[in-house]
């Protein structure tokens, strides 16, 4: 049996959504020959382990810094400070706890960012290139960043080229091209795999979804759902386009007073104090609901609206699997999942508003500064999309049915689990 260590519940993972719901289907459907283990914050660790890991990372950092030209023969204070921050954000104590499991667990499974410091073997899943450089580069703050001039780029490249990194996989085809082009490393390219994302819902909900799609002609108004990210940060509400959606819904409701918008997010009080006029017909559910409640909202929803600045694969596929018509933005990546007027309604303008493509590395530089303001063009498109779906019930049913079939066919949970399990077995 292959034992795989999952560190996502540890505190240093919480800023990147910790035990991400994207993997719930994987963990819940693990094959018999793979055992997932979860270290906790109380696991004992030794000072020797901490000293070894710290020394190892500092030495690697100095070597990378010298090769990259950021360090003379005597290390500069700037490089020392940088390495201190690099180590702190990966939490040496947590790494020592992970390292302490090395006799029992042959592989560590990381997601989103290579938060790994020891020489213990690991496998990495990622969606976007930017997250690999957390927290030195963050989504939305990269307008003037030259990727290959960043020391974190070279630190991560060193980690991914090391023998400790056994495999890298993503569920986004374009991310494979970007990671290979950006790092320009045959070693890294040989480790990269594409695994289509799989989603699942409780089987008993299929009856409710079928009934929803068959009875769309009997409904008055729309039931619209918007969800924030798993960590529920207030900025994420803005970055997911929640503020633009509220304005569009307010305008839509002038002619469709039976429509209801459910917002699942923190931050109601703060937003309501500033824009109380936008709260008519809005059911705001503070973050913290369990999966059963969330699926209940999605299975009742006619529309799942996410006019976001970035791609949110799991959120949109889960909603489509629940028979909701997706309204999404044209941020890079959505084109891999949907086609406008076929399996979703795509609101354009986010790509131009937020992104600049770097042809040298293939990386999408992004700047979310404009997401703090209402976008009149996005609002107008959202209003039109909602009005159109409310007026054309056949269109609503057709798009939702096509999207549901696509997810069932291309994003079933079985192939996702099988492919990831295969990578883990062979890592």
N, C-alpha and C positions, 0 to 999 in steps of 0.2 A: 504493500500500500504506500502511495506517495503522500507524505505529509507536507502541507503548504501553510506557511505562516502568513496570517492576515493582520497587518498592524493598523488597520484603518480606524479602530476604536480608540487608539491612543491619542492623547491630547494634541500632539504636534500635527495631527491630520485634520483637526476640526476646521481649520480655516479653508480647506479645500473639500468641504462637505463630508469629511470623515468616511463612515461606512456608507458609501454612495448607493442610493436606491437602484442605480443602473445595474448593480451586481446582485440584487436580491434573488433574481431568478437563477443565477449561477450558483449561489450558495445553497439555495433551497432545493436544487436539483442535482447536486454533486453526485457523480458516479461512485459506486462502491469502492473503487480502488484509489480514491483521492479523499484525504481527510484534511479539513481546514481547521487550523488552530489559531486562537486569538490570545496574544499576550495581553496582560493587563498592567495597569500602572503600579501595582504592588509587587510585581515580580522582582525578586532580588537580582542585583547585579554587582559586579566587583569593580573596585577602583582600577584594578589592572586592566579590565576590559575598557573602561572609559579612557584611561591613559593611552592604551593601544590605538583605539579608534581615533582619538584626537590627534595623536602624533601622525598616524597614517594619513589623515586628511590634510593636515598642515603640510606635510612633506609633498603630497600630491599637488596641493595648491601652489606651493612655491615652484615646483617643477613646471606646472602649467603656466604660471605667471611669467617665469623666465622665458619659456618658449614663445609666449604671446607678446613678450616685450614689456610687461607691466612691472617687472622686478629686476633690479640690478643684482650684482653678486651679494650685496647685503640687502636683505628684504626691506622694502620701504614700509613706513607706518601705514600707508594707505592699503597695501596688500595685507598687512597684519589685521587691520580693522575689517577688511573685506572677508577674510577667512574666518574671523571671529563671528561675524554675522552669518556667514554661510553655515558654520557649525551650529550656532544657536538655533537657527530656523529648522534644523534637522534633529535637534535635541539629542545630545550625546547620551544622556541617561536612557532615553528610549531606545537608541541604537544599541546600547549595551544590553538592555533587556532582550532585544531581538537577537543579538549575537549570542546571548546565553542559551538560546534555544537551538544553536547550530548542531548539537549532537543528536537532537531529536527531529529536526526539520531540515531537509536539504535545500529548500527554496523559499524565498520571500516574494510575495506578490504585492507590488505597488501599483497605484493608479494615479493618473493625472500628472504627477511630477515624480522624478527619481529621488525621493526623499530617503536616500540610502547612502551610508558612509562606510560600512565595513567591506571586507572582501567576501562576505557570505554571498552565494549566488542569489540573483533576483531576476524576476520577470516584470515588465512594465507595460501597463495599458495607458494610452493617452487618446484624447480626442483632438486637441488643438496644439500646435507647436508652441504657442506662447506659454501655456501652462508648464511646459518642461522647465522653464527658467524661474519658476516661483521661488521666493517672492521678489526677486530683483526686477523681473518684468511681469506686469499684470495686464490682463485684458483692459483695453480702453485708455492706456496711458503710453502709447508708443509712437506718437506722431513723428518725432524726430530721432528715433532710435535707429542706429546702424547696427544690425544684429551681430555681425562678425567682429565689431569693435567692442562688444560687451564681454567682460571677463567671465561672466556666468555662462555664456555660450560655450566657451572653451572648457570650463569646469564640467559642464554637462556632457560635452562631446567626449571628454576623457572618461567620464563615468560610463557612458554608453559603449565606448570602444573597449572598456576593460573586460577581462575574462569573467568578472563577477556578473555582468549583464548577459543573460542567456537568451533572452528573446524580448522583442518589443512588438506590441500589436495595437491596432486601431480599428475602429468601425467606420472610418471615413476614408474613402478611396483617395480623395485629394490630399489628405494628410500624409499619405505614403509618399506621394510625389514631393511634397513640401519638405518633409524630414530628410529625404534622400538628397534633394537639391541643396538644402541649406547647409547640412553638415559636409556634403561632398566627401563622404567616407564609405569606401567599399565594405569596411568592417561593420559599420552600422547598417548599411543597406542590406547586408546578408542576414541580419537579425530581424528585419521588419516584416510583419505579416498583416494581412487584411482579414478581419473576422467580422462579418455582418452582425450588427447588434440584434439580439433577440429580446422580445418582451412577452410577458404573459399576464393574464388576468385570471381571477378565480373562475373556473369553468361554469359555475352556476349563473354567472352574469350574462352569458351568451344569450339566454332566453330573453332577458330584459333588453339587451341591445337589439335583438331581432324585432322585438315588439316595438321598440322606439322607431326603428327605420320603417316598419310597415304602417305605422300610424301617424307619420309626419303630416299627412293632409288634414288631420283632425285638430291640430294644435294652433293656438293663437299666440303670437309672439314667439320670441326665441329665448331659449335657456342657454346663456353664454357663461363660460368658465375661463378664468385666468388664474394661473398659479405662479407663485414666486419660486425661487430656487430653494433647495433643501435647507440651507442655512438661514434663509429668510431675511437677509440684510436689506435695509431700506434702499440703498443704492441699487440693489438688484431689481427692486420694484420698478425703478426708473429705467434701468438698462434693459429690462424685459418689455418696456413700452407700456407699462400699466397706466401711466398718466395720460398718454395719448388715447388709449382705449377708453378711459373714463369719459373724456370729452366726446369722443365719437359715440359712445353709448348714450350719453345725455341727448345728443342731437337725434340719434336713431329713435329714442324713446318718445320724441315729440309726435311721431306718426305711428309708433308701435308701443303704446303704453303698457301692453301686457308682457313685454320683454323684461327679463330679469338677468342681471349680471352678478355672478358670484366671484368675488375676489378672495383667493386663499393666500394670505400674506400677513405679515406683521405690518404695523405702521398706520392702522386706520386712524387713530386719534390725531396724529400729526398731519395727515393729509386732509382729514375732515375739517380741521381748524382753519386751514388755508383755503380749501375749496368745498365748502359745505353745499354749494349749489350743484355739485356733480354727484351727490349721493342718492338722489331719487332713484328708486328701483334697484339699488345696489345692496346685495347681501355680502357683507364683509366678514369673512371667517378668519379669525386670527390663527396664525401658523400653530401647528401642534396636533393636527388631526392625524389619526392612524390611517393605514392603507385601506382598511375597510370603508371608512368614511370618504376618503379621497376617490376610491373607485365608484362609490355611490354617486358622487357629484358628476364624475366623468360619464358614467353610463346614462345619466339623465340629461346630459348636455347635448344640445343641438350643435353648438359651436364651441370650439376651443380656440381662443384668440391669444396669440403670442407674437405681437409685432416687435420683436426683440432686436437688439443691436447685434446679437451673436446667435450662434447655433445652439440649440438645446435638444439633442437627439432623443434622449429618453422621454422627455416630456411630450414631444410631439407624436412619437410613435405610440406611446401609451394611450394618448387621447384618440388617435386614429383607430387604434385597436378597440376602443370603446364606442366606436360609431359616431364620433363627433366630427363635424366639418372643421378642418384646420384653416385658420387665417394666420399666415406667418409672414415674415419679412423676406427680403431678398438677400439677407446676409449670407456670406459664403458658406456653403455646405448644405443648405436646404434643398438645392437642386438635386442632390443625391437621393432625396426621399420623396419629393413631390413635384408635380407639374401643374402649373397654373390652369385652373378651370377643369382639370382632370381629376386630381386627387387632393386639391386644396385651392384656396384663393391666396395669391401671393401679392402682398403690398410692396411696391417698389420704392426705392429711395434710400433705404438704410445703407446699402452698399456704398453708394456715392457719398452719403452723409458721413460715414464712419471710417471707411477703409481706403487705404492706398496700397496697391500691390507692388512689392519690390521684385522686379524681374530677375535680379541677380540671385536671390535666395529662394524666391517663390513664396516668401512670407507675406502675410497680410498684416501690415501695420494698421493698428486701430486706435481711434481717439474717440472716447465716449463723452467728451465735454458737451457736445451738442445735445446729448440725451437728457440733460438736466432741464431743458426747455421744451415746451410744447412744439410739435412739428405740424404746421397747418396742412401741408400736403399729405402727410401720413394720416392725419385725423380725417381729412376729406375722403381718402381712399378707404379707410376703415368704416366710416359712416356709410359709404356707398355699398361696401361689401355686406354689411349687416342688413341694410335695407333690401338688397338684392336677394339675400338668403331668406329673409322674412317673406318676401313677395313671391318667390319662386320655390315652392316646396318640393317640386319634382327635382329641380336642380340640387337642392339640399340633400335629398335622399340619394340621388345618383352619385354625387361626389363622395358622400360619406360611405356608401357601399363600395365604391371603387377603392377608396383608401383602406377600408377594412380588409378587403380581399388582398390588396398589395402587402399589408403588414402580415397577414396570415401566411402568405406565400413566401415573402422574402425575409421576414424578421420573426420567424417562429423561435421559441425558446430552445427547442431541441438542438438544432444545428449550432446555435451560439454556445450552448453548454458543451457540446461534443468537441467543437473546435478549440475552445479555450482549454478544456481538459487535456486535449492532445498536446497543446503547447506546454502545459504544466508537466505532463508525464515525461516529455522529452527534453525539458530544460536542464 
